[in-house]
Amino acid sequence: MKLVTFNHDLVALLKQWRNEVGGKYDGKYKSWQYWQPFSKTILKRLQELHDLGVKSE
């Protein structure tokens, strides 16, 4: 997932999820890394957020 604009709320969510399930931010590649089996959980949560955003527009 490429985040084009900086969204403080999304970053806060990613940090919360990192603390919840484990993960890290890779500054070199500007990406978040979550490990199995939790990466599937994170992807599902992001898809749900996307669906909510699409429906509200």
C-alpha distance matrix in Angstrom:
0.0 3.8 6.4 9.5 12.1 13.1 13.6 16.1 16.0 12.4 13.0 16.2 14.7 12.4 15.6 17.7 15.8 16.0 19.7 20.0 18.7 18.3 15.4 14.9 13.2 13.5 14.8 15.4 11.8 10.5 8.3 9.2 11.0 12.7 15.4 17.0 18.1 16.1 12.6 13.5 14.7 11.6 9.6 12.7 12.9 9.6 10.8 14.1 13.1 11.6 14.9 16.9 15.6 16.3 19.7 20.7 20.4
3.8 0.0 3.8 6.1 9.2 10.7 12.1 14.9 15.6 12.4 12.7 16.3 15.6 13.5 16.4 18.9 17.6 17.6 21.2 22.1 21.1 20.3 17.3 16.0 13.4 13.3 13.5 14.0 10.6 9.0 8.1 10.2 12.8 15.2 18.2 20.2 21.4 19.3 15.9 17.1 18.1 14.7 13.1 16.1 15.8 12.2 13.6 16.6 14.9 13.2 16.7 18.4 16.3 17.1 20.7 21.2 20.4
6.4 3.8 0.0 3.8 5.8 7.0 8.4 11.4 12.4 9.6 10.0 13.7 13.5 12.0 14.8 17.3 16.7 17.0 20.3 21.4 21.0 20.4 17.5 16.0 13.2 13.7 13.4 14.7 11.9 9.2 9.0 10.7 14.0 16.2 19.6 21.8 22.9 20.2 17.2 18.5 18.8 15.2 14.1 16.8 15.6 12.0 13.9 16.3 13.8 12.5 16.3 17.2 14.8 16.2 19.7 19.5 18.7
9.5 6.1 3.8 0.0 3.8 6.7 9.0 12.5 14.1 12.0 12.5 16.1 16.5 15.3 17.8 20.4 20.2 20.4 23.6 24.9 24.7 24.0 21.0 19.2 16.1 16.2 15.1 16.0 13.5 11.0 11.8 14.1 17.4 19.9 23.3 25.5 26.6 24.0 20.9 22.2 22.4 18.9 17.7 20.1 18.9 15.2 16.8 19.0 16.3 14.6 18.1 18.8 15.9 17.0 20.5 20.0 18.6
12.1 9.2 5.8 3.8 0.0 3.8 6.2 9.6 11.6 10.4 11.0 14.3 15.2 14.8 16.9 19.4 19.8 20.3 23.0 24.5 24.9 24.3 21.6 19.7 16.6 17.3 15.9 17.5 15.6 12.5 13.5 15.2 18.9 21.1 24.7 27.1 28.0 25.0 22.4 23.7 23.3 19.7 19.0 21.1 19.3 15.9 17.8 19.3 16.0 14.9 18.4 18.4 15.3 17.0 20.2 19.0 17.8
13.1 10.7 7.0 6.7 3.8 0.0 3.8 6.4 9.1 8.4 8.1 11.2 12.8 12.5 14.0 16.6 17.6 17.9 20.3 22.0 22.8 22.1 19.6 17.5 14.5 15.7 14.2 16.5 15.1 11.5 12.6 13.8 17.6 19.7 23.5 26.1 27.0 23.8 21.6 23.3 22.5 18.8 18.9 21.0 18.7 15.7 18.3 19.5 16.1 15.9 19.5 19.0 16.3 18.6 21.6 20.2 19.5
13.6 12.1 8.4 9.0 6.2 3.8 0.0 3.8 5.5 5.4 6.3 8.7 10.1 10.8 12.5 14.4 15.5 16.5 18.6 20.0 21.2 21.0 19.0 17.6 15.1 17.1 16.2 18.9 17.4 13.7 13.9 14.1 17.7 19.2 23.0 25.3 25.9 22.4 20.6 22.0 20.7 17.1 17.5 19.1 16.3 13.7 16.4 16.9 13.4 13.7 17.2 16.2 13.8 16.6 19.1 17.5 17.4
16.1 14.9 11.4 12.5 9.6 6.4 3.8 0.0 3.8 5.5 5.1 6.1 8.7 9.9 10.5 12.2 14.2 15.1 16.6 18.2 20.0 19.8 18.2 16.8 14.6 17.1 16.3 19.4 18.6 14.7 15.0 14.5 18.0 19.2 22.9 25.5 25.9 22.3 21.0 22.7 21.0 17.5 18.7 20.1 17.0 15.0 18.2 18.2 14.8 16.0 19.2 17.8 15.9 19.2 21.3 19.5 19.9
16.0 15.6 12.4 14.1 11.6 9.1 5.5 3.8 0.0 3.8 5.5 5.1 6.3 8.8 9.9 10.6 12.4 14.2 15.5 16.4 18.3 18.9 17.8 17.2 15.7 18.6 18.5 21.7 20.4 16.7 16.1 14.9 18.0 18.5 22.1 24.2 24.2 20.5 19.6 20.8 18.7 15.4 16.8 17.6 14.2 12.7 15.8 15.3 11.8 13.7 16.6 14.8 13.5 17.0 18.7 17.0 18.0
12.4 12.4 9.6 12.0 10.4 8.4 5.4 5.5 3.8 0.0 3.8 5.4 5.0 6.2 8.6 9.8 10.5 12.2 14.3 15.1 16.3 16.7 15.2 14.7 13.2 16.0 16.3 19.3 17.6 14.0 12.9 11.7 14.7 15.3 18.9 21.0 21.2 17.6 16.2 17.5 15.8 12.3 13.3 14.6 11.5 9.6 12.9 13.1 9.8 11.4 14.7 13.7 12.5 15.7 17.9 16.8 17.8
13.0 12.7 10.0 12.5 11.0 8.1 6.3 5.1 5.5 3.8 0.0 3.8 5.4 5.1 6.2 8.6 9.8 10.4 12.4 14.1 15.3 14.9 13.2 12.0 10.2 13.2 13.2 16.5 15.4 11.8 11.0 9.8 13.0 14.1 17.8 20.5 21.0 17.5 16.2 18.2 16.7 13.1 14.6 16.5 13.7 12.0 15.5 16.1 13.2 14.7 18.2 17.5 16.2 19.3 21.6 20.6 21.4
16.2 16.3 13.7 16.1 14.3 11.2 8.7 6.1 5.1 5.4 3.8 0.0 3.8 5.5 5.1 6.1 8.6 9.7 10.7 12.2 14.3 14.4 13.6 13.0 12.2 15.6 15.9 19.4 18.7 15.1 14.2 12.2 14.9 15.2 18.7 21.1 21.3 17.6 17.1 19.0 16.8 13.6 15.9 17.2 13.9 13.1 16.8 16.6 13.8 16.1 19.1 17.8 17.2 20.6 22.3 21.1 22.5
14.7 15.6 13.5 16.5 15.2 12.8 10.1 8.7 6.3 5.0 5.4 3.8 0.0 3.8 5.4 5.0 6.1 8.5 9.9 10.3 12.1 13.0 12.5 12.8 12.6 16.1 17.2 20.4 19.1 15.9 14.0 11.6 13.7 13.2 16.6 18.5 18.4 14.6 14.2 15.7 13.2 10.3 12.6 13.5 10.1 9.9 13.5 13.1 10.8 13.5 16.3 15.2 15.2 18.5 20.1 19.3 21.0
12.4 13.5 12.0 15.3 14.8 12.5 10.8 9.9 8.8 6.2 5.1 5.5 3.8 0.0 3.8 5.4 5.1 6.0 8.7 9.7 10.4 10.5 9.2 9.3 9.1 12.5 14.0 17.1 15.7 12.8 10.6 7.8 9.9 9.9 13.4 15.8 16.2 12.5 11.7 13.8 12.1 8.7 11.1 12.9 10.3 9.6 13.4 14.0 12.2 14.2 17.3 17.0 16.8 19.8 21.8 21.5 22.8
15.6 16.4 14.8 17.8 16.9 14.0 12.5 10.5 9.9 8.6 6.2 5.1 5.4 3.8 0.0 3.8 5.4 4.9 6.3 8.5 10.1 9.5 8.7 8.4 8.6 12.4 13.7 17.2 16.6 13.7 12.0 9.2 11.0 11.0 14.3 17.0 17.5 13.9 13.7 16.3 14.4 11.5 14.4 16.2 13.5 13.3 17.1 17.5 15.6 17.9 20.9 20.3 20.1 23.3 25.1 24.5 26.0
17.7 18.9 17.3 20.4 19.4 16.6 14.4 12.2 10.6 9.8 8.6 6.1 5.0 5.4 3.8 0.0 3.8 5.4 5.2 6.1 8.8 9.5 10.1 11.0 12.1 15.9 17.4 20.8 20.1 17.2 15.3 12.1 13.2 12.1 15.0 17.1 16.9 13.2 13.9 16.0 13.3 11.1 14.4 15.4 12.4 13.2 16.8 16.4 14.9 17.8 20.3 19.4 19.9 23.1 24.4 23.9 25.9
15.8 17.6 16.7 20.2 19.8 17.6 15.5 14.2 12.4 10.5 9.8 8.6 6.1 5.1 5.4 3.8 0.0 3.8 5.3 4.8 6.0 7.3 8.0 9.9 11.5 15.1 17.3 20.3 19.1 16.7 14.0 10.5 10.8 9.1 11.7 13.5 13.2 9.5 10.2 12.2 9.7 7.6 11.2 12.3 9.8 11.0 14.4 14.5 13.7 16.4 18.7 18.5 19.3 22.2 23.6 23.6 25.6
16.0 17.6 17.0 20.4 20.3 17.9 16.5 15.1 14.2 12.2 10.4 9.7 8.5 6.0 4.9 5.4 3.8 0.0 3.8 5.4 5.6 4.7 4.8 6.5 8.7 12.2 14.7 17.7 16.9 14.9 12.4 8.7 8.7 7.4 10.0 12.7 13.1 9.8 10.3 13.2 11.6 9.4 12.7 14.6 12.8 13.4 16.9 17.6 16.7 19.0 21.7 21.7 22.1 24.9 26.7 26.7 28.4
19.7 21.2 20.3 23.6 23.0 20.3 18.6 16.6 15.5 14.3 12.4 10.7 9.9 8.7 6.3 5.2 5.3 3.8 0.0 3.8 5.8 5.5 7.4 9.0 11.5 15.0 17.2 20.4 20.1 18.0 15.8 12.3 12.1 10.6 12.5 14.8 15.0 11.8 13.2 15.9 13.7 12.2 15.8 17.2 15.1 16.2 19.7 19.8 18.9 21.7 24.1 23.7 24.4 27.4 28.8 28.6 30.5
20.0 22.1 21.4 24.9 24.5 22.0 20.0 18.2 16.4 15.1 14.1 12.2 10.3 9.7 8.5 6.1 4.8 5.4 3.8 0.0 3.8 6.0 8.8 11.4 14.1 17.6 20.1 23.0 22.3 20.3 17.6 13.9 13.2 10.7 12.1 13.5 12.9 9.7 12.0 13.9 11.3 10.6 14.4 15.1 13.1 15.1 18.2 17.9 17.7 20.6 22.5 22.2 23.4 26.3 27.4 27.5 29.8
18.7 21.1 21.0 24.7 24.9 22.8 21.2 20.0 18.3 16.3 15.3 14.3 12.1 10.4 10.1 8.8 6.0 5.6 5.8 3.8 0.0 3.8 6.8 10.2 13.3 16.3 19.4 21.9 20.9 19.4 16.3 12.6 11.0 7.9 8.5 9.8 9.4 6.4 8.9 11.2 9.2 9.0 12.6 13.7 12.7 14.6 17.4 17.7 18.0 20.5 22.5 22.8 24.0 26.5 27.9 28.4 30.5
18.3 20.3 20.4 24.0 24.3 22.1 21.0 19.8 18.9 16.7 14.9 14.4 13.0 10.5 9.5 9.5 7.3 4.7 5.5 6.0 3.8 0.0 3.7 7.1 10.6 13.4 16.5 18.9 18.3 17.2 14.4 10.7 8.9 6.5 7.4 9.9 10.5 8.1 9.6 12.7 11.7 10.7 14.0 15.9 15.0 16.1 19.2 20.0 19.9 22.1 24.5 24.9 25.7 28.2 29.9 30.4 32.1
15.4 17.3 17.5 21.0 21.6 19.6 19.0 18.2 17.8 15.2 13.2 13.6 12.5 9.2 8.7 10.1 8.0 4.8 7.4 8.8 6.8 3.7 0.0 3.8 7.2 9.8 13.0 15.3 14.6 13.6 10.8 7.3 5.4 4.4 6.5 10.0 11.4 9.0 8.9 12.5 12.2 10.3 13.0 15.7 14.9 15.1 18.3 19.7 19.3 21.0 23.7 24.4 24.7 27.0 29.2 29.6 31.0
14.9 16.0 16.0 19.2 19.7 17.5 17.6 16.8 17.2 14.7 12.0 13.0 12.8 9.3 8.4 11.0 9.9 6.5 9.0 11.4 10.2 7.1 3.8 0.0 3.8 6.4 9.4 11.9 11.7 10.6 8.6 5.8 5.3 6.7 9.3 13.0 14.8 12.4 11.6 15.3 15.2 12.6 14.9 17.9 16.9 16.3 19.7 21.4 20.4 21.7 24.8 25.5 25.2 27.6 30.0 30.2 31.1
13.2 13.4 13.2 16.1 16.6 14.5 15.1 14.6 15.7 13.2 10.2 12.2 12.6 9.1 8.6 12.1 11.5 8.7 11.5 14.1 13.3 10.6 7.2 3.8 0.0 3.8 6.1 9.0 8.8 7.1 5.8 4.4 6.2 8.9 12.0 15.7 17.5 15.0 13.4 16.9 16.9 13.8 15.4 18.7 17.5 16.1 19.5 21.4 19.9 20.8 24.2 24.8 24.0 26.4 29.1 29.0 29.6
13.5 13.3 13.7 16.2 17.3 15.7 17.1 17.1 18.6 16.0 13.2 15.6 16.1 12.5 12.4 15.9 15.1 12.2 15.0 17.6 16.3 13.4 9.8 6.4 3.8 0.0 3.8 5.5 5.7 5.5 5.3 6.1 7.2 10.7 13.3 16.9 19.1 17.1 15.1 18.6 19.3 16.3 17.3 20.9 20.1 18.4 21.4 23.8 22.4 22.8 26.3 27.2 26.2 28.1 31.1 31.2 31.4
14.8 13.5 13.4 15.1 15.9 14.2 16.2 16.3 18.5 16.3 13.2 15.9 17.2 14.0 13.7 17.4 17.3 14.7 17.2 20.1 19.4 16.5 13.0 9.4 6.1 3.8 0.0 3.8 5.5 4.6 6.8 8.7 10.7 14.2 17.0 20.6 22.8 20.6 18.5 21.8 22.3 19.0 19.9 23.4 22.4 20.3 23.3 25.6 23.7 23.9 27.6 28.3 26.8 28.8 32.0 31.7 31.6
15.4 14.0 14.7 16.0 17.5 16.5 18.9 19.4 21.7 19.3 16.5 19.4 20.4 17.1 17.2 20.8 20.3 17.7 20.4 23.0 21.9 18.9 15.3 11.9 9.0 5.5 3.8 0.0 3.8 5.7 8.0 10.7 12.1 15.8 18.1 21.5 24.0 22.3 19.8 23.0 24.1 21.0 21.4 25.1 24.5 22.2 24.9 27.6 25.9 25.7 29.3 30.4 28.8 30.5 33.8 33.8 33.3
11.8 10.6 11.9 13.5 15.6 15.1 17.4 18.6 20.4 17.6 15.4 18.7 19.1 15.7 16.6 20.1 19.1 16.9 20.1 22.3 20.9 18.3 14.6 11.7 8.8 5.7 5.5 3.8 0.0 3.8 5.4 8.8 10.4 14.1 16.6 19.7 22.0 20.4 17.5 20.4 21.7 18.6 18.5 22.2 21.9 19.4 21.8 24.7 23.2 22.6 26.2 27.6 26.0 27.4 30.8 31.0 30.5
10.5 9.0 9.2 11.0 12.5 11.5 13.7 14.7 16.7 14.0 11.8 15.1 15.9 12.8 13.7 17.2 16.7 14.9 18.0 20.3 19.4 17.2 13.6 10.6 7.1 5.5 4.6 5.7 3.8 0.0 3.8 7.1 9.9 13.5 16.6 19.8 21.8 19.5 16.8 19.7 20.4 16.9 17.1 20.6 19.7 17.1 19.8 22.4 20.5 20.2 23.9 24.9 23.1 24.9 28.2 28.1 27.7
8.3 8.1 9.0 11.8 13.5 12.6 13.9 15.0 16.1 12.9 11.0 14.2 14.0 10.6 12.0 15.3 14.0 12.4 15.8 17.6 16.3 14.4 10.8 8.6 5.8 5.3 6.8 8.0 5.4 3.8 0.0 3.8 6.5 10.0 13.1 16.2 18.1 15.9 13.0 15.9 16.7 13.4 13.6 17.2 16.6 14.2 16.9 19.6 18.1 18.0 21.5 22.8 21.5 23.2 26.4 26.7 26.6
9.2 10.2 10.7 14.1 15.2 13.8 14.1 14.5 14.9 11.7 9.8 12.2 11.6 7.8 9.2 12.1 10.5 8.7 12.3 13.9 12.6 10.7 7.3 5.8 4.4 6.1 8.7 10.7 8.8 7.1 3.8 0.0 3.8 6.7 10.2 13.3 15.0 12.5 10.1 13.3 13.7 10.4 11.4 14.9 14.1 12.4 15.5 17.8 16.6 17.2 20.5 21.6 20.9 22.9 25.7 26.0 26.5
11.0 12.8 14.0 17.4 18.9 17.6 17.7 18.0 18.0 14.7 13.0 14.9 13.7 9.9 11.0 13.2 10.8 8.7 12.1 13.2 11.0 8.9 5.4 5.3 6.2 7.2 10.7 12.1 10.4 9.9 6.5 3.8 0.0 3.8 6.7 10.0 12.1 10.2 7.9 11.5 12.4 9.9 11.1 14.6 14.5 13.6 16.3 18.7 18.2 18.9 21.9 23.3 23.1 24.9 27.5 28.3 29.0
12.7 15.2 16.2 19.9 21.1 19.7 19.2 19.2 18.5 15.3 14.1 15.2 13.2 9.9 11.0 12.1 9.1 7.4 10.6 10.7 7.9 6.5 4.4 6.7 8.9 10.7 14.2 15.8 14.1 13.5 10.0 6.7 3.8 0.0 3.8 6.9 8.6 6.5 5.0 8.8 9.4 7.7 9.6 12.6 12.7 12.7 15.3 17.3 17.4 18.6 21.2 22.5 22.9 24.7 27.0 27.9 29.1
15.4 18.2 19.6 23.3 24.7 23.5 23.0 22.9 22.1 18.9 17.8 18.7 16.6 13.4 14.3 15.0 11.7 10.0 12.5 12.1 8.5 7.4 6.5 9.3 12.0 13.3 17.0 18.1 16.6 16.6 13.1 10.2 6.7 3.8 0.0 3.8 6.2 5.7 5.3 8.6 9.9 9.6 11.2 13.8 14.7 15.2 17.3 19.3 20.0 21.2 23.4 24.9 25.7 27.3 29.4 30.6 32.0
17.0 20.2 21.8 25.5 27.1 26.1 25.3 25.5 24.2 21.0 20.5 21.1 18.5 15.8 17.0 17.1 13.5 12.7 14.8 13.5 9.8 9.9 10.0 13.0 15.7 16.9 20.6 21.5 19.7 19.8 16.2 13.3 10.0 6.9 3.8 0.0 2.9 4.8 5.2 7.0 8.9 10.0 11.1 13.0 14.6 15.7 17.1 19.0 20.4 21.5 23.1 25.0 26.2 27.5 29.3 30.9 32.4
18.1 21.4 22.9 26.6 28.0 27.0 25.9 25.9 24.2 21.2 21.0 21.3 18.4 16.2 17.5 16.9 13.2 13.1 15.0 12.9 9.4 10.5 11.4 14.8 17.5 19.1 22.8 24.0 22.0 21.8 18.1 15.0 12.1 8.6 6.2 2.9 0.0 3.8 5.7 6.1 7.3 9.4 10.7 11.7 13.5 15.2 16.4 17.8 19.6 21.0 22.2 23.9 25.5 26.8 28.3 30.0 31.8
16.1 19.3 20.2 24.0 25.0 23.8 22.4 22.3 20.5 17.6 17.5 17.6 14.6 12.5 13.9 13.2 9.5 9.8 11.8 9.7 6.4 8.1 9.0 12.4 15.0 17.1 20.6 22.3 20.4 19.5 15.9 12.5 10.2 6.5 5.7 4.8 3.8 0.0 3.8 5.3 4.9 6.2 8.6 9.8 10.6 12.4 14.2 15.3 16.7 18.4 19.9 21.2 22.7 24.4 25.9 27.3 29.1
12.6 15.9 17.2 20.9 22.4 21.6 20.6 21.0 19.6 16.2 16.2 17.1 14.2 11.7 13.7 13.9 10.2 10.3 13.2 12.0 8.9 9.6 8.9 11.6 13.4 15.1 18.5 19.8 17.5 16.8 13.0 10.1 7.9 5.0 5.3 5.2 5.7 3.8 0.0 3.8 5.4 5.1 6.1 8.6 9.9 10.5 12.2 14.2 15.3 16.4 18.3 20.0 21.0 22.4 24.4 25.9 27.3
13.5 17.1 18.5 22.2 23.7 23.3 22.0 22.7 20.8 17.5 18.2 19.0 15.7 13.8 16.3 16.0 12.2 13.2 15.9 13.9 11.2 12.7 12.5 15.3 16.9 18.6 21.8 23.0 20.4 19.7 15.9 13.3 11.5 8.8 8.6 7.0 6.1 5.3 3.8 0.0 3.8 5.4 5.1 6.1 8.6 9.9 10.5 12.3 14.3 15.2 16.4 18.4 19.9 20.9 22.5 24.5 26.1
14.7 18.1 18.8 22.4 23.3 22.5 20.7 21.0 18.7 15.8 16.7 16.8 13.2 12.1 14.4 13.3 9.7 11.6 13.7 11.3 9.2 11.7 12.2 15.2 16.9 19.3 22.3 24.1 21.7 20.4 16.7 13.7 12.4 9.4 9.9 8.9 7.3 4.9 5.4 3.8 0.0 3.8 5.5 5.1 6.3 8.7 9.9 10.6 12.5 14.3 15.4 16.7 18.5 20.1 21.3 22.9 24.9
11.6 14.7 15.2 18.9 19.7 18.8 17.1 17.5 15.4 12.3 13.1 13.6 10.3 8.7 11.5 11.1 7.6 9.4 12.2 10.6 9.0 10.7 10.3 12.6 13.8 16.3 19.0 21.0 18.6 16.9 13.4 10.4 9.9 7.7 9.6 10.0 9.4 6.2 5.1 5.4 3.8 0.0 3.8 5.4 5.1 6.2 8.6 9.9 10.6 12.3 14.2 15.4 16.6 18.4 20.1 21.3 23.0
9.6 13.1 14.1 17.7 19.0 18.9 17.5 18.7 16.8 13.3 14.6 15.9 12.6 11.1 14.4 14.4 11.2 12.7 15.8 14.4 12.6 14.0 13.0 14.9 15.4 17.3 19.9 21.4 18.5 17.1 13.6 11.4 11.1 9.6 11.2 11.1 10.7 8.6 6.1 5.1 5.5 3.8 0.0 3.8 5.4 5.1 6.1 8.6 9.9 10.4 12.2 14.3 15.3 16.4 18.4 20.0 21.4
12.7 16.1 16.8 20.1 21.1 21.0 19.1 20.1 17.6 14.6 16.5 17.2 13.5 12.9 16.2 15.4 12.3 14.6 17.2 15.1 13.7 15.9 15.7 17.9 18.7 20.9 23.4 25.1 22.2 20.6 17.2 14.9 14.6 12.6 13.8 13.0 11.7 9.8 8.6 6.1 5.1 5.4 3.8 0.0 3.8 5.5 5.1 6.2 8.7 9.8 10.5 12.4 14.3 15.3 16.5 18.5 20.3
12.9 15.8 15.6 18.9 19.3 18.7 16.3 17.0 14.2 11.5 13.7 13.9 10.1 10.3 13.5 12.4 9.8 12.8 15.1 13.1 12.7 15.0 14.9 16.9 17.5 20.1 22.4 24.5 21.9 19.7 16.6 14.1 14.5 12.7 14.7 14.6 13.5 10.6 9.9 8.6 6.3 5.1 5.4 3.8 0.0 3.8 5.4 5.1 6.3 8.6 9.9 10.7 12.4 14.3 15.5 16.7 18.8
9.6 12.2 12.0 15.2 15.9 15.7 13.7 15.0 12.7 9.6 12.0 13.1 9.9 9.6 13.3 13.2 11.0 13.4 16.2 15.1 14.6 16.1 15.1 16.3 16.1 18.4 20.3 22.2 19.4 17.1 14.2 12.4 13.6 12.7 15.2 15.7 15.2 12.4 10.5 9.9 8.7 6.2 5.1 5.5 3.8 0.0 3.8 5.4 5.0 6.1 8.6 9.9 10.5 12.3 14.3 15.4 16.9
10.8 13.6 13.9 16.8 17.8 18.3 16.4 18.2 15.8 12.9 15.5 16.8 13.5 13.4 17.1 16.8 14.4 16.9 19.7 18.2 17.4 19.2 18.3 19.7 19.5 21.4 23.3 24.9 21.8 19.8 16.9 15.5 16.3 15.3 17.3 17.1 16.4 14.2 12.2 10.5 9.9 8.6 6.1 5.1 5.4 3.8 0.0 3.8 5.4 5.0 6.1 8.6 9.8 10.5 12.3 14.3 15.6
14.1 16.6 16.3 19.0 19.3 19.5 16.9 18.2 15.3 13.1 16.1 16.6 13.1 14.0 17.5 16.4 14.5 17.6 19.8 17.9 17.7 20.0 19.7 21.4 21.4 23.8 25.6 27.6 24.7 22.4 19.6 17.8 18.7 17.3 19.3 19.0 17.8 15.3 14.2 12.3 10.6 9.9 8.6 6.2 5.1 5.4 3.8 0.0 3.8 5.4 5.1 6.2 8.6 9.9 10.7 12.4 14.6
13.1 14.9 13.8 16.3 16.0 16.1 13.4 14.8 11.8 9.8 13.2 13.8 10.8 12.2 15.6 14.9 13.7 16.7 18.9 17.7 18.0 19.9 19.3 20.4 19.9 22.4 23.7 25.9 23.2 20.5 18.1 16.6 18.2 17.4 20.0 20.4 19.6 16.7 15.3 14.3 12.5 10.6 9.9 8.7 6.3 5.0 5.4 3.8 0.0 3.8 5.5 5.1 6.2 8.7 10.0 10.7 12.7
11.6 13.2 12.5 14.6 14.9 15.9 13.7 16.0 13.7 11.4 14.7 16.1 13.5 14.2 17.9 17.8 16.4 19.0 21.7 20.6 20.5 22.1 21.0 21.7 20.8 22.8 23.9 25.7 22.6 20.2 18.0 17.2 18.9 18.6 21.2 21.5 21.0 18.4 16.4 15.2 14.3 12.3 10.4 9.8 8.6 6.1 5.0 5.4 3.8 0.0 3.8 5.4 5.0 6.2 8.6 10.0 10.9
14.9 16.7 16.3 18.1 18.4 19.5 17.2 19.2 16.6 14.7 18.2 19.1 16.3 17.3 20.9 20.3 18.7 21.7 24.1 22.5 22.5 24.5 23.7 24.8 24.2 26.3 27.6 29.3 26.2 23.9 21.5 20.5 21.9 21.2 23.4 23.1 22.2 19.9 18.3 16.4 15.4 14.2 12.2 10.5 9.9 8.6 6.1 5.1 5.5 3.8 0.0 3.8 5.4 5.1 6.2 8.7 10.3
16.9 18.4 17.2 18.8 18.4 19.0 16.2 17.8 14.8 13.7 17.5 17.8 15.2 17.0 20.3 19.4 18.5 21.7 23.7 22.2 22.8 24.9 24.4 25.5 24.8 27.2 28.3 30.4 27.6 24.9 22.8 21.6 23.3 22.5 24.9 25.0 23.9 21.2 20.0 18.4 16.7 15.4 14.3 12.4 10.7 9.9 8.6 6.2 5.1 5.4 3.8 0.0 3.8 5.5 5.2 6.2 8.9
15.6 16.3 14.8 15.9 15.3 16.3 13.8 15.9 13.5 12.5 16.2 17.2 15.2 16.8 20.1 19.9 19.3 22.1 24.4 23.4 24.0 25.7 24.7 25.2 24.0 26.2 26.8 28.8 26.0 23.1 21.5 20.9 23.1 22.9 25.7 26.2 25.5 22.7 21.0 19.9 18.5 16.6 15.3 14.3 12.4 10.5 9.8 8.6 6.2 5.0 5.4 3.8 0.0 3.8 5.5 5.2 6.5
16.3 17.1 16.2 17.0 17.0 18.6 16.6 19.2 17.0 15.7 19.3 20.6 18.5 19.8 23.3 23.1 22.2 24.9 27.4 26.3 26.5 28.2 27.0 27.6 26.4 28.1 28.8 30.5 27.4 24.9 23.2 22.9 24.9 24.7 27.3 27.5 26.8 24.4 22.4 20.9 20.1 18.4 16.4 15.3 14.3 12.3 10.5 9.9 8.7 6.2 5.1 5.5 3.8 0.0 3.8 5.5 5.5
19.7 20.7 19.7 20.5 20.2 21.6 19.1 21.3 18.7 17.9 21.6 22.3 20.1 21.8 25.1 24.4 23.6 26.7 28.8 27.4 27.9 29.9 29.2 30.0 29.1 31.1 32.0 33.8 30.8 28.2 26.4 25.7 27.5 27.0 29.4 29.3 28.3 25.9 24.4 22.5 21.3 20.1 18.4 16.5 15.5 14.3 12.3 10.7 10.0 8.6 6.2 5.2 5.5 3.8 0.0 3.8 5.6
20.7 21.2 19.5 20.0 19.0 20.2 17.5 19.5 17.0 16.8 20.6 21.1 19.3 21.5 24.5 23.9 23.6 26.7 28.6 27.5 28.4 30.4 29.6 30.2 29.0 31.2 31.7 33.8 31.0 28.1 26.7 26.0 28.3 27.9 30.6 30.9 30.0 27.3 25.9 24.5 22.9 21.3 20.0 18.5 16.7 15.4 14.3 12.4 10.7 10.0 8.7 6.2 5.2 5.5 3.8 0.0 3.8
20.4 20.4 18.7 18.6 17.8 19.5 17.4 19.9 18.0 17.8 21.4 22.5 21.0 22.8 26.0 25.9 25.6 28.4 30.5 29.8 30.5 32.1 31.0 31.1 29.6 31.4 31.6 33.3 30.5 27.7 26.6 26.5 29.0 29.1 32.0 32.4 31.8 29.1 27.3 26.1 24.9 23.0 21.4 20.3 18.8 16.9 15.6 14.6 12.7 10.9 10.3 8.9 6.5 5.5 5.6 3.8 0.0
